[in-house]
Amino acid sequence: MRCIGSVGIVLLCSLMFSGSAQAEEALTQRTQALLEAFRAVHSNDGAALSAAQREENELSFARLDGFFDLAAFAEACIAPSKAEFSPEALERFLNSFQALVRDVAYPDSGAFLRRASVKVGVPAARDGRVFVPVAMLLPDEELELEVSFCWEGEGASARVVDVLFDGDSLVLEYMNQFGAIIDREGVAGLQRKLDAKAEELANKRAEP
């Protein structure tokens, strides 16, 4: 077997590392674009949104949808209890939960990020996913938080499938909460809570 020699090894390693660096840079830029998309969302902070703001939010929500795999996120949150859902109940849950994530997380995150200073950190690959940490600081409240976006896929096709807050998985948190509700009240009880939250948000939007 012909030895490629030390120069060849260095060249091959350089190629591999540059490819990895390019992938990390792409996800760093994608995370920065995600943060900007959040900042563009109008939130209902004590005053109803104008018609123009609602139209702008529709565009912002559609843009944010391109960064998240909400279906995978929703299914992961009920993974241990999925067998207890009928096909109809599963479809209803997935639709309801994804709608709530959009209606709550998008505006709330936008409001937070407009006030916070942020610094995107170095991506880290783990278990087939890439985690991009973002240090967030609210000086007025002396609040520091590290949020890590968990990406699956590459380039423009990469999607966020989980978010870690100071190392704690949002999927795992929901999984524990939903599992406890299903144990006590069944799948129907979980759906009732989602419906009640959706009604509460609808009433809030209708306020003058």
TIBAVO-572510 format. One record per residue (C-alpha): x negated, y negated, z negated; residue in one letter. Coordinates in steps of 0.5 Angstrom, whole numbers, padded with zeros to 4 digits, always signed. Each point is the difference from the previous one (the first is absolute). Layout:
# TIBAVO-572510
XYZA...
This chain:
# TIBAVO-572510
+0000+0000+0000M-0003-0007+0002R-0001-0005-0006C+0003-0006+0002I-0005-0004-0005G+0001-0005-0005S+0001-0006+0005V+0006+0004+0003G+0003+0001-0007I-0001-0007-0002V+0004-0002+0006L+0005+0005-0001L+0001-0002-0007C+0000-0007+0002S+0006+0002+0005L+0004+0003-0005M-0001-0005-0005F+0002-0006+0005S+0006+0004+0001G+0002+0000-0007S-0001-0007-0001A+0004-0002+0006Q+0006+0004-0003A-0001-0003-0007E+0000-0007+0003E+0006+0001+0004A+0004+0002-0006L-0003-0006-0004T+0003-0004+0006Q+0006+0004+0000R+0001-0001-0008T-0002-0008+0001Q+0006+0000+0006A+0005+0003-0005L-0002-0005-0006L+0002-0005+0005E+0006+0003+0003A+0002+0000-0008F-0001-0007-0001R+0005-0002+0006A+0006+0003-0003V+0004-0005-0003H+0003+0002-0007S+0006-0002-0004N-0002-0004-0006D+0006-0003-0002G+0002-0003+0006A+0004+0004+0006A-0004+0001+0006L+0002-0005+0006S+0002+0004+0007A-0007-0002+0003A-0003+0003-0006Q+0004+0006+0000R-0002+0001+0008E-0007-0001-0002E+0000+0005-0005N+0003+0005+0005E-0006-0001+0004L-0005+0001-0006S+0004+0006-0002F-0001+0003+0006A-0007-0001+0000R-0001+0003-0006L+0003+0006+0002D-0005+0001+0004G-0005+0000-0005F+0003+0006-0005F+0003+0007+0001D+0006-0001-0004L+0003+0006+0002A-0006+0004-0003A+0000-0004-0006F+0007+0001-0002A-0001+0008+0001E-0006+0000-0004A+0004-0003-0006C+0005+0005+0000I-0005+0006+0002A+0001+0004-0006P+0007+0000+0000S+0001+0000+0008K+0004+0007-0001A+0005-0003-0004E+0003-0005+0006F+0005+0002+0005S-0002-0002+0007P+0005-0005+0000E-0002-0003-0007A-0007+0000+0002L+0001-0004+0006E+0004-0005-0004R-0005+0000-0006F-0006-0002+0006L+0004-0005+0003N+0002-0003-0007S-0007+0000-0003F-0003-0003+0006Q+0005-0005+0001A-0002-0002-0008L-0007+0000+0001V+0000-0005+0006R+0005-0004-0004D-0003-0001-0006V-0008+0002+0001A-0001-0005+0006Y+0003-0006-0003P-0003+0001-0006D-0007+0002+0002S+0001-0007+0005G+0001-0004-0006A-0005+0003-0004F-0006-0001+0005L+0002-0007+0002R-0002-0001-0007R-0006+0004-0001A-0007+0000+0002S-0002+0007+0004V-0007+0003+0002K+0000+0006+0004V-0005+0005-0002G-0004+0006+0003V+0005+0006+0002P-0001+0007-0002A+0002+0006+0003A+0003+0006-0005R+0004+0006+0002D+0001-0002+0007G+0002-0007-0001R-0003-0007-0001V+0001-0004-0006F-0001-0008+0001V-0001-0003-0007P+0003-0007+0000V-0002-0004-0006A+0006-0005-0002M-0001-0006-0005L+0005-0005-0003L-0004-0005-0003P+0006-0004-0004D+0002+0007-0003E-0006+0003-0001E+0002+0006+0004L-0005+0004+0003E+0002+0006+0004L-0003+0005+0005E+0005+0003+0005V-0003+0006+0005S+0004+0001+0007F+0000+0007+0002C-0001+0001+0007W+0002+0006+0004E-0002+0000+0008G-0005-0004+0004E+0000-0007+0003G+0006-0003+0002A+0004+0006-0002S-0002+0000-0007A+0005+0000-0005R+0001-0001-0008V+0003+0006-0003V-0002-0002-0007D-0002-0006-0005V-0004+0000-0006L+0000-0005-0005F-0006+0000-0005D-0001+0007+0002G+0007+0003-0001D+0004+0002+0006S+0007-0003+0002L+0002+0007+0003V-0002+0003-0006L+0004-0005-0005E+0006+0001+0005Y+0000+0007+0000M+0000+0001-0008N+0006-0005+0000Q+0004+0003+0005F-0002+0007-0003G+0003-0002-0007A+0006-0003+0003I+0002+0006+0004I-0002+0004-0006D+0006-0004-0004R+0005-0002+0005E-0002+0004+0006G-0001-0002+0007V+0007-0004+0000A-0002-0004-0006G-0007-0002+0004L+0004-0002+0006Q+0005-0004-0005R-0006-0004-0003K-0002-0002+0007L+0007-0002+0002D+0000-0004-0006A-0006-0004+0001K+0002-0001+0008A+0006-0003-0003E-0004-0004-0004E-0004-0003+0005L+0006-0001+0005A+0003-0004-0006N-0006-0004-0001K-0001-0002+0008R+0007-0002+0000A-0001-0005-0006E+0000-0008+0002P
